[in-house]
Amino acid sequence: MTKDYLLCYDIADPKRLYQVRKYSYPFALGGQKSALQTPLSKNEANKIIKKLTKIINTSQDKINLIQVEQDPIVLGKNIDITYEEGIIIIWRV
């Protein structure tokens, strides 16, 4: 079962930033640069945490993986994206 997460990061070094982006973006449905909406299973969330912990420098960089408990509140222009059983559904609101 998947849940929505918000993956946010602040990476000091450009090389590590590239590595974090390269690894994180395939999981993302949307977002802006360093804040990504990601539908993940508990297993995938743990996998991302382990991998990103190996990439970053914990004394200089910061990563937050926040589980969204309810449907997010979206203000402004929006493309609604849902994730159901391996299918991504996109529609304009």
PDB file as gemmi writes it, atoms N, CA and C in Angstrom:
CRYST1    1.000    1.000    1.000  90.00  90.00  90.00 P 1                      
ATOM      1  N   MET A   1       0.833  -1.177   0.000  1.00  0.00           N  
ATOM      2  CA  MET A   1       0.000   0.000   0.000  1.00  0.00           C  
ATOM      3  C   MET A   1       0.883   1.248   0.000  1.00  0.00           C  
ATOM      4  N   THR A   2       0.556   2.198  -0.857  1.00  0.00           N  
ATOM      5  CA  THR A   2       1.351   3.417  -0.933  1.00  0.00           C  
ATOM      6  C   THR A   2       0.687   4.550  -0.167  1.00  0.00           C  
ATOM      7  N   LYS A   3       1.521   5.459   0.284  1.00  0.00           N  
ATOM      8  CA  LYS A   3       1.077   6.683   0.947  1.00  0.00           C  
ATOM      9  C   LYS A   3       1.840   7.832   0.309  1.00  0.00           C  
ATOM     10  N   ASP A   4       1.258   9.025   0.389  1.00  0.00           N  
ATOM     11  CA  ASP A   4       1.946  10.202  -0.135  1.00  0.00           C  
ATOM     12  C   ASP A   4       2.975  10.690   0.868  1.00  0.00           C  
ATOM     13  N   TYR A   5       4.143  11.055   0.352  1.00  0.00           N  
ATOM     14  CA  TYR A   5       5.212  11.640   1.146  1.00  0.00           C  
ATOM     15  C   TYR A   5       5.657  12.931   0.481  1.00  0.00           C  
ATOM     16  N   LEU A   6       6.198  13.812   1.281  1.00  0.00           N  
ATOM     17  CA  LEU A   6       6.851  15.005   0.783  1.00  0.00           C  
ATOM     18  C   LEU A   6       8.333  14.833   1.075  1.00  0.00           C  
ATOM     19  N   LEU A   7       9.135  14.801   0.017  1.00  0.00           N  
ATOM     20  CA  LEU A   7      10.580  14.659   0.145  1.00  0.00           C  
ATOM     21  C   LEU A   7      11.196  16.031  -0.087  1.00  0.00           C  
ATOM     22  N   CYS A   8      11.813  16.577   0.948  1.00  0.00           N  
ATOM     23  CA  CYS A   8      12.432  17.907   0.875  1.00  0.00           C  
ATOM     24  C   CYS A   8      13.909  17.766   1.209  1.00  0.00           C  
ATOM     25  N   TYR A   9      14.741  18.507   0.489  1.00  0.00           N  
ATOM     26  CA  TYR A   9      16.165  18.420   0.782  1.00  0.00           C  
ATOM     27  C   TYR A   9      16.862  19.753   0.571  1.00  0.00           C  
ATOM     28  N   ASP A  10      17.945  19.931   1.322  1.00  0.00           N  
ATOM     29  CA  ASP A  10      18.828  21.082   1.224  1.00  0.00           C  
ATOM     30  C   ASP A  10      20.245  20.526   1.254  1.00  0.00           C  
ATOM     31  N   ILE A  11      20.878  20.502   0.098  1.00  0.00           N  
ATOM     32  CA  ILE A  11      22.185  19.865  -0.056  1.00  0.00           C  
ATOM     33  C   ILE A  11      23.231  20.935  -0.374  1.00  0.00           C  
ATOM     34  N   ALA A  12      24.315  20.967   0.395  1.00  0.00           N  
ATOM     35  CA  ALA A  12      25.323  22.020   0.280  1.00  0.00           C  
ATOM     36  C   ALA A  12      26.239  21.866  -0.943  1.00  0.00           C  
ATOM     37  N   ASP A  13      26.584  20.663  -1.302  1.00  0.00           N  
ATOM     38  CA  ASP A  13      27.563  20.412  -2.366  1.00  0.00           C  
ATOM     39  C   ASP A  13      26.863  20.079  -3.688  1.00  0.00           C  
ATOM     40  N   PRO A  14      27.238  20.735  -4.794  1.00  0.00           N  
ATOM     41  CA  PRO A  14      26.584  20.472  -6.089  1.00  0.00           C  
ATOM     42  C   PRO A  14      26.662  19.012  -6.546  1.00  0.00           C  
ATOM     43  N   LYS A  15      27.760  18.343  -6.266  1.00  0.00           N  
ATOM     44  CA  LYS A  15      27.897  16.939  -6.671  1.00  0.00           C  
ATOM     45  C   LYS A  15      26.896  16.058  -5.906  1.00  0.00           C  
ATOM     46  N   ARG A  16      26.797  16.261  -4.608  1.00  0.00           N  
ATOM     47  CA  ARG A  16      25.838  15.490  -3.810  1.00  0.00           C  
ATOM     48  C   ARG A  16      24.403  15.864  -4.185  1.00  0.00           C  
ATOM     49  N   LEU A  17      24.172  17.148  -4.469  1.00  0.00           N  
ATOM     50  CA  LEU A  17      22.840  17.598  -4.892  1.00  0.00           C  
ATOM     51  C   LEU A  17      22.423  16.868  -6.167  1.00  0.00           C  
ATOM     52  N   TYR A  18      23.317  16.762  -7.132  1.00  0.00           N  
ATOM     53  CA  TYR A  18      23.031  16.043  -8.374  1.00  0.00           C  
ATOM     54  C   TYR A  18      22.679  14.584  -8.081  1.00  0.00           C  
ATOM     55  N   GLN A  19      23.439  13.951  -7.196  1.00  0.00           N  
ATOM     56  CA  GLN A  19      23.196  12.545  -6.868  1.00  0.00           C  
ATOM     57  C   GLN A  19      21.835  12.359  -6.186  1.00  0.00           C  
ATOM     58  N   VAL A  20      21.492  13.265  -5.271  1.00  0.00           N  
ATOM     59  CA  VAL A  20      20.200  13.188  -4.589  1.00  0.00           C  
ATOM     60  C   VAL A  20      19.069  13.375  -5.589  1.00  0.00           C  
ATOM     61  N   ARG A  21      19.186  14.376  -6.473  1.00  0.00           N  
ATOM     62  CA  ARG A  21      18.148  14.616  -7.491  1.00  0.00           C  
ATOM     63  C   ARG A  21      18.005  13.413  -8.420  1.00  0.00           C  
ATOM     64  N   LYS A  22      19.124  12.907  -8.892  1.00  0.00           N  
ATOM     65  CA  LYS A  22      19.103  11.778  -9.829  1.00  0.00           C  
ATOM     66  C   LYS A  22      18.407  10.562  -9.210  1.00  0.00           C  
ATOM     67  N   TYR A  23      18.629  10.332  -7.930  1.00  0.00           N  
ATOM     68  CA  TYR A  23      18.010   9.191  -7.263  1.00  0.00           C  
ATOM     69  C   TYR A  23      16.540   9.457  -6.935  1.00  0.00           C  
ATOM     70  N   SER A  24      16.207  10.680  -6.533  1.00  0.00           N  
ATOM     71  CA  SER A  24      14.869  11.005  -6.024  1.00  0.00           C  
ATOM     72  C   SER A  24      13.817  11.232  -7.100  1.00  0.00           C  
ATOM     73  N   TYR A  25      14.188  11.872  -8.196  1.00  0.00           N  
ATOM     74  CA  TYR A  25      13.200  12.286  -9.190  1.00  0.00           C  
ATOM     75  C   TYR A  25      12.380  11.149  -9.794  1.00  0.00           C  
ATOM     76  N   PRO A  26      12.919   9.954 -10.010  1.00  0.00           N  
ATOM     77  CA  PRO A  26      12.071   8.866 -10.533  1.00  0.00           C  
ATOM     78  C   PRO A  26      10.905   8.485  -9.617  1.00  0.00           C  
ATOM     79  N   PHE A  27      10.995   8.773  -8.339  1.00  0.00           N  
ATOM     80  CA  PHE A  27       9.921   8.465  -7.399  1.00  0.00           C  
ATOM     81  C   PHE A  27       8.853   9.553  -7.371  1.00  0.00           C  
ATOM     82  N   ALA A  28       9.168  10.734  -7.900  1.00  0.00           N  
ATOM     83  CA  ALA A  28       8.314  11.915  -7.734  1.00  0.00           C  
ATOM     84  C   ALA A  28       7.192  11.989  -8.758  1.00  0.00           C  
ATOM     85  N   LEU A  29       6.022  12.421  -8.285  1.00  0.00           N  
ATOM     86  CA  LEU A  29       4.906  12.733  -9.179  1.00  0.00           C  
ATOM     87  C   LEU A  29       4.925  14.199  -9.565  1.00  0.00           C  
ATOM     88  N   GLY A  30       5.491  15.005  -8.733  1.00  0.00           N  
ATOM     89  CA  GLY A  30       5.546  16.436  -8.988  1.00  0.00           C  
ATOM     90  C   GLY A  30       6.263  17.127  -7.858  1.00  0.00           C  
ATOM     91  N   GLY A  31       6.376  18.429  -8.000  1.00  0.00           N  
ATOM     92  CA  GLY A  31       7.050  19.211  -6.982  1.00  0.00           C  
ATOM     93  C   GLY A  31       7.871  20.299  -7.617  1.00  0.00           C  
ATOM     94  N   GLN A  32       8.703  20.920  -6.837  1.00  0.00           N  
ATOM     95  CA  GLN A  32       9.566  21.978  -7.319  1.00  0.00           C  
ATOM     96  C   GLN A  32      10.952  21.789  -6.752  1.00  0.00           C  
ATOM     97  N   LYS A  33      11.908  21.616  -7.617  1.00  0.00           N  
ATOM     98  CA  LYS A  33      13.319  21.466  -7.280  1.00  0.00           C  
ATOM     99  C   LYS A  33      13.570  20.591  -6.056  1.00  0.00           C  
ATOM    100  N   SER A  34      13.541  21.155  -4.868  1.00  0.00           N  
ATOM    101  CA  SER A  34      13.936  20.377  -3.691  1.00  0.00           C  
ATOM    102  C   SER A  34      12.763  19.974  -2.798  1.00  0.00           C  
ATOM    103  N   ALA A  35      11.552  20.003  -3.330  1.00  0.00           N  
ATOM    104  CA  ALA A  35      10.367  19.537  -2.599  1.00  0.00           C  
ATOM    105  C   ALA A  35       9.529  18.697  -3.557  1.00  0.00           C  
ATOM    106  N   LEU A  36       9.472  17.400  -3.321  1.00  0.00           N  
ATOM    107  CA  LEU A  36       8.847  16.474  -4.259  1.00  0.00           C  
ATOM    108  C   LEU A  36       7.709  15.696  -3.606  1.00  0.00           C  
ATOM    109  N   GLN A  37       6.606  15.543  -4.340  1.00  0.00           N  
ATOM    110  CA  GLN A  37       5.511  14.683  -3.913  1.00  0.00           C  
ATOM    111  C   GLN A  37       5.819  13.274  -4.397  1.00  0.00           C  
ATOM    112  N   THR A  38       5.850  12.320  -3.475  1.00  0.00           N  
ATOM    113  CA  THR A  38       6.227  10.956  -3.832  1.00  0.00           C  
ATOM    114  C   THR A  38       5.274   9.934  -3.220  1.00  0.00           C  
ATOM    115  N   PRO A  39       4.599   9.127  -4.037  1.00  0.00           N  
ATOM    116  CA  PRO A  39       3.809   8.024  -3.488  1.00  0.00           C  
ATOM    117  C   PRO A  39       4.741   6.835  -3.244  1.00  0.00           C  
ATOM    118  N   LEU A  40       4.825   6.382  -2.004  1.00  0.00           N  
ATOM    119  CA  LEU A  40       5.771   5.322  -1.653  1.00  0.00           C  
ATOM    120  C   LEU A  40       5.118   4.281  -0.758  1.00  0.00           C  
ATOM    121  N   SER A  41       5.576   3.061  -0.898  1.00  0.00           N  
ATOM    122  CA  SER A  41       5.242   2.039   0.088  1.00  0.00           C  
ATOM    123  C   SER A  41       6.205   2.218   1.262  1.00  0.00           C  
ATOM    124  N   LYS A  42       5.923   1.585   2.372  1.00  0.00           N  
ATOM    125  CA  LYS A  42       6.819   1.665   3.533  1.00  0.00           C  
ATOM    126  C   LYS A  42       8.205   1.135   3.160  1.00  0.00           C  
ATOM    127  N   ASN A  43       8.237   0.078   2.358  1.00  0.00           N  
ATOM    128  CA  ASN A  43       9.483  -0.516   1.909  1.00  0.00           C  
ATOM    129  C   ASN A  43      10.298   0.470   1.059  1.00  0.00           C  
ATOM    130  N   GLU A  44       9.624   1.148   0.115  1.00  0.00           N  
ATOM    131  CA  GLU A  44      10.302   2.133  -0.729  1.00  0.00           C  
ATOM    132  C   GLU A  44      10.810   3.312   0.090  1.00  0.00           C  
ATOM    133  N   ALA A  45      10.021   3.758   1.067  1.00  0.00           N  
ATOM    134  CA  ALA A  45      10.450   4.868   1.928  1.00  0.00           C  
ATOM    135  C   ALA A  45      11.721   4.496   2.683  1.00  0.00           C  
ATOM    136  N   ASN A  46      11.772   3.292   3.220  1.00  0.00           N  
ATOM    137  CA  ASN A  46      12.979   2.833   3.920  1.00  0.00           C  
ATOM    138  C   ASN A  46      14.169   2.733   2.971  1.00  0.00           C  
ATOM    139  N   LYS A  47      13.926   2.266   1.754  1.00  0.00           N  
ATOM    140  CA  LYS A  47      14.990   2.151   0.749  1.00  0.00           C  
ATOM    141  C   LYS A  47      15.562   3.536   0.404  1.00  0.00           C  
ATOM    142  N   ILE A  48      14.679   4.514   0.227  1.00  0.00           N  
ATOM    143  CA  ILE A  48      15.123   5.879  -0.084  1.00  0.00           C  
ATOM    144  C   ILE A  48      15.946   6.451   1.066  1.00  0.00           C  
ATOM    145  N   ILE A  49      15.491   6.259   2.290  1.00  0.00           N  
ATOM    146  CA  ILE A  49      16.218   6.763   3.453  1.00  0.00           C  
ATOM    147  C   ILE A  49      17.622   6.168   3.512  1.00  0.00           C  
ATOM    148  N   LYS A  50      17.734   4.863   3.326  1.00  0.00           N  
ATOM    149  CA  LYS A  50      19.048   4.198   3.366  1.00  0.00           C  
ATOM    150  C   LYS A  50      19.969   4.733   2.275  1.00  0.00           C  
ATOM    151  N   LYS A  51      19.449   4.842   1.052  1.00  0.00           N  
ATOM    152  CA  LYS A  51      20.272   5.291  -0.072  1.00  0.00           C  
ATOM    153  C   LYS A  51      20.718   6.740   0.098  1.00  0.00           C  
ATOM    154  N   LEU A  52      19.775   7.627   0.452  1.00  0.00           N  
ATOM    155  CA  LEU A  52      20.119   9.040   0.573  1.00  0.00           C  
ATOM    156  C   LEU A  52      21.055   9.296   1.747  1.00  0.00           C  
ATOM    157  N   THR A  53      20.951   8.503   2.796  1.00  0.00           N  
ATOM    158  CA  THR A  53      21.865   8.628   3.937  1.00  0.00           C  
ATOM    159  C   THR A  53      23.302   8.338   3.513  1.00  0.00           C  
ATOM    160  N   LYS A  54      23.465   7.445   2.553  1.00  0.00           N  
ATOM    161  CA  LYS A  54      24.804   7.125   2.045  1.00  0.00           C  
ATOM    162  C   LYS A  54      25.349   8.238   1.153  1.00  0.00           C  
ATOM    163  N   ILE A  55      24.474   9.006   0.511  1.00  0.00           N  
ATOM    164  CA  ILE A  55      24.899  10.061  -0.419  1.00  0.00           C  
ATOM    165  C   ILE A  55      25.279  11.347   0.312  1.00  0.00           C  
ATOM    166  N   ILE A  56      24.488  11.735   1.315  1.00  0.00           N  
ATOM    167  CA  ILE A  56      24.655  13.059   1.912  1.00  0.00           C  
ATOM    168  C   ILE A  56      25.754  13.110   2.970  1.00  0.00           C  
ATOM    169  N   ASN A  57      26.147  14.327   3.289  1.00  0.00           N  
ATOM    170  CA  ASN A  57      27.027  14.605   4.414  1.00  0.00           C  
ATOM    171  C   ASN A  57      26.112  15.129   5.529  1.00  0.00           C  
ATOM    172  N   THR A  58      25.907  14.343   6.561  1.00  0.00           N  
ATOM    173  CA  THR A  58      24.910  14.680   7.577  1.00  0.00           C  
ATOM    174  C   THR A  58      25.252  15.929   8.383  1.00  0.00           C  
ATOM    175  N   SER A  59      26.486  16.382   8.334  1.00  0.00           N  
ATOM    176  CA  SER A  59      26.836  17.608   9.057  1.00  0.00           C  
ATOM    177  C   SER A  59      26.581  18.859   8.209  1.00  0.00           C  
ATOM    178  N   GLN A  60      26.360  18.697   6.882  1.00  0.00           N  
ATOM    179  CA  GLN A  60      26.149  19.838   6.001  1.00  0.00           C  
ATOM    180  C   GLN A  60      24.791  19.825   5.295  1.00  0.00           C  
ATOM    181  N   ASP A  61      24.226  18.661   5.094  1.00  0.00           N  
ATOM    182  CA  ASP A  61      23.007  18.509   4.294  1.00  0.00           C  
ATOM    183  C   ASP A  61      21.820  18.122   5.176  1.00  0.00           C  
ATOM    184  N   LYS A  62      20.620  18.330   4.617  1.00  0.00           N  
ATOM    185  CA  LYS A  62      19.405  17.972   5.346  1.00  0.00           C  
ATOM    186  C   LYS A  62      18.387  17.384   4.372  1.00  0.00           C  
ATOM    187  N   ILE A  63      17.765  16.269   4.774  1.00  0.00           N  
ATOM    188  CA  ILE A  63      16.690  15.650   4.001  1.00  0.00           C  
ATOM    189  C   ILE A  63      15.535  15.349   4.946  1.00  0.00           C  
ATOM    190  N   ASN A  64      14.321  15.712   4.528  1.00  0.00           N  
ATOM    191  CA  ASN A  64      13.109  15.376   5.269  1.00  0.00           C  
ATOM    192  C   ASN A  64      12.220  14.520   4.375  1.00  0.00           C  
ATOM    193  N   LEU A  65      11.768  13.410   4.891  1.00  0.00           N  
ATOM    194  CA  LEU A  65      10.775  12.579   4.214  1.00  0.00           C  
ATOM    195  C   LEU A  65       9.559  12.569   5.127  1.00  0.00           C  
ATOM    196  N   ILE A  66       8.523  13.317   4.726  1.00  0.00           N  
ATOM    197  CA  ILE A  66       7.361  13.563   5.571  1.00  0.00           C  
ATOM    198  C   ILE A  66       6.150  12.841   4.999  1.00  0.00           C  
ATOM    199  N   GLN A  67       5.533  11.992   5.796  1.00  0.00           N  
ATOM    200  CA  GLN A  67       4.333  11.287   5.351  1.00  0.00           C  
ATOM    201  C   GLN A  67       3.137  12.221   5.452  1.00  0.00           C  
ATOM    202  N   VAL A  68       2.382  12.326   4.368  1.00  0.00           N  
ATOM    203  CA  VAL A  68       1.180  13.158   4.334  1.00  0.00           C  
ATOM    204  C   VAL A  68       0.016  12.297   4.813  1.00  0.00           C  
ATOM    205  N   GLU A  69      -0.615  12.693   5.887  1.00  0.00           N  
ATOM    206  CA  GLU A  69      -1.674  11.898   6.504  1.00  0.00           C  
ATOM    207  C   GLU A  69      -3.008  11.997   5.774  1.00  0.00           C  
ATOM    208  N   GLN A  70      -3.344  13.170   5.259  1.00  0.00           N  
ATOM    209  CA  GLN A  70      -4.604  13.368   4.562  1.00  0.00           C  
ATOM    210  C   GLN A  70      -4.317  13.934   3.187  1.00  0.00           C  
ATOM    211  N   ASP A  71      -5.368  14.160   2.404  1.00  0.00           N  
ATOM    212  CA  ASP A  71      -5.176  14.787   1.108  1.00  0.00           C  
ATOM    213  C   ASP A  71      -4.575  16.167   1.314  1.00  0.00           C  
ATOM    214  N   PRO A  72      -3.519  16.492   0.547  1.00  0.00           N  
ATOM    215  CA  PRO A  72      -2.881  17.799   0.730  1.00  0.00           C  
ATOM    216  C   PRO A  72      -3.793  18.933   0.265  1.00  0.00           C  
ATOM    217  N   ILE A  73      -3.629  20.093   0.878  1.00  0.00           N  
ATOM    218  CA  ILE A  73      -4.331  21.300   0.452  1.00  0.00           C  
ATOM    219  C   ILE A  73      -3.448  21.985  -0.578  1.00  0.00           C  
ATOM    220  N   VAL A  74      -3.984  22.222  -1.757  1.00  0.00           N  
ATOM    221  CA  VAL A  74      -3.220  22.834  -2.838  1.00  0.00           C  
ATOM    222  C   VAL A  74      -3.855  24.171  -3.187  1.00  0.00           C  
ATOM    223  N   LEU A  75      -3.056  25.224  -3.190  1.00  0.00           N  
ATOM    224  CA  LEU A  75      -3.525  26.552  -3.557  1.00  0.00           C  
ATOM    225  C   LEU A  75      -2.883  26.963  -4.879  1.00  0.00           C  
ATOM    226  N   GLY A  76      -3.629  27.634  -5.727  1.00  0.00           N  
ATOM    227  CA  GLY A  76      -3.087  28.088  -7.003  1.00  0.00           C  
ATOM    228  C   GLY A  76      -3.287  27.066  -8.104  1.00  0.00           C  
ATOM    229  N   LYS A  77      -2.585  27.271  -9.200  1.00  0.00           N  
ATOM    230  CA  LYS A  77      -2.688  26.398 -10.370  1.00  0.00           C  
ATOM    231  C   LYS A  77      -2.303  24.975  -9.979  1.00  0.00           C  
ATOM    232  N   ASN A  78      -3.073  24.011 -10.455  1.00  0.00           N  
ATOM    233  CA  ASN A  78      -2.851  22.653  -9.999  1.00  0.00           C  
ATOM    234  C   ASN A  78      -3.164  21.632 -11.089  1.00  0.00           C  
ATOM    235  N   ILE A  79      -2.337  20.640 -11.183  1.00  0.00           N  
ATOM    236  CA  ILE A  79      -2.659  19.429 -11.928  1.00  0.00           C  
ATOM    237  C   ILE A  79      -2.793  18.358 -10.864  1.00  0.00           C  
ATOM    238  N   ASP A  80      -3.957  17.748 -10.749  1.00  0.00           N  
ATOM    239  CA  ASP A  80      -4.182  16.750  -9.714  1.00  0.00           C  
ATOM    240  C   ASP A  80      -3.598  15.414 -10.168  1.00  0.00           C  
ATOM    241  N   ILE A  81      -2.840  14.786  -9.299  1.00  0.00           N  
ATOM    242  CA  ILE A  81      -2.184  13.527  -9.608  1.00  0.00           C  
ATOM    243  C   ILE A  81      -2.537  12.534  -8.511  1.00  0.00           C  
ATOM    244  N   THR A  82      -3.001  11.372  -8.902  1.00  0.00           N  
ATOM    245  CA  THR A  82      -3.240  10.318  -7.921  1.00  0.00           C  
ATOM    246  C   THR A  82      -2.487   9.063  -8.339  1.00  0.00           C  
ATOM    247  N   TYR A  83      -2.278   8.199  -7.399  1.00  0.00           N  
ATOM    248  CA  TYR A  83      -1.521   6.974  -7.616  1.00  0.00           C  
ATOM    249  C   TYR A  83      -2.336   5.816  -7.078  1.00  0.00           C  
ATOM    250  N   GLU A  84      -2.716   4.899  -7.948  1.00  0.00           N  
ATOM    251  CA  GLU A  84      -3.530   3.763  -7.529  1.00  0.00           C  
ATOM    252  C   GLU A  84      -2.951   2.466  -8.092  1.00  0.00           C  
ATOM    253  N   GLU A  85      -2.531   1.584  -7.203  1.00  0.00           N  
ATOM    254  CA  GLU A  85      -2.102   0.238  -7.589  1.00  0.00           C  
ATOM    255  C   GLU A  85      -1.176   0.231  -8.804  1.00  0.00           C  
ATOM    256  N   GLY A  86      -0.137   1.048  -8.786  1.00  0.00           N  
ATOM    257  CA  GLY A  86       0.834   1.052  -9.873  1.00  0.00           C  
ATOM    258  C   GLY A  86       0.457   1.902 -11.065  1.00  0.00           C  
ATOM    259  N   ILE A  87      -0.661   2.640 -10.989  1.00  0.00           N  
ATOM    260  CA  ILE A  87      -1.106   3.487 -12.104  1.00  0.00           C  
ATOM    261  C   ILE A  87      -1.087   4.938 -11.655  1.00  0.00           C  
ATOM    262  N   ILE A  88      -0.498   5.802 -12.452  1.00  0.00           N  
ATOM    263  CA  ILE A  88      -0.489   7.233 -12.157  1.00  0.00           C  
ATOM    264  C   ILE A  88      -1.576   7.889 -12.999  1.00  0.00           C  
ATOM    265  N   ILE A  89      -2.467   8.636 -12.341  1.00  0.00           N  
ATOM    266  CA  ILE A  89      -3.579   9.310 -13.021  1.00  0.00           C  
ATOM    267  C   ILE A  89      -3.374  10.822 -12.876  1.00  0.00           C  
ATOM    268  N   ILE A  90      -3.375  11.541 -13.999  1.00  0.00           N  
ATOM    269  CA  ILE A  90      -3.156  12.989 -14.002  1.00  0.00           C  
ATOM    270  C   ILE A  90      -4.357  13.664 -14.646  1.00  0.00           C  
ATOM    271  N   TRP A  91      -4.902  14.705 -13.998  1.00  0.00           N  
ATOM    272  CA  TRP A  91      -5.951  15.490 -14.608  1.00  0.00           C  
ATOM    273  C   TRP A  91      -5.867  16.925 -14.119  1.00  0.00           C  
ATOM    274  N   ARG A  92      -6.373  17.851 -14.916  1.00  0.00           N  
ATOM    275  CA  ARG A  92      -6.377  19.271 -14.545  1.00  0.00           C  
ATOM    276  C   ARG A  92      -7.585  19.567 -13.681  1.00  0.00           C  
ATOM    277  N   VAL A  93      -7.372  20.374 -12.675  1.00  0.00           N  
ATOM    278  CA  VAL A  93      -8.453  20.778 -11.773  1.00  0.00           C  
ATOM    279  C   VAL A  93      -8.881  22.183 -12.136  1.00  0.00           C  
TER     280      VAL A  93                                                      
END                                                                             
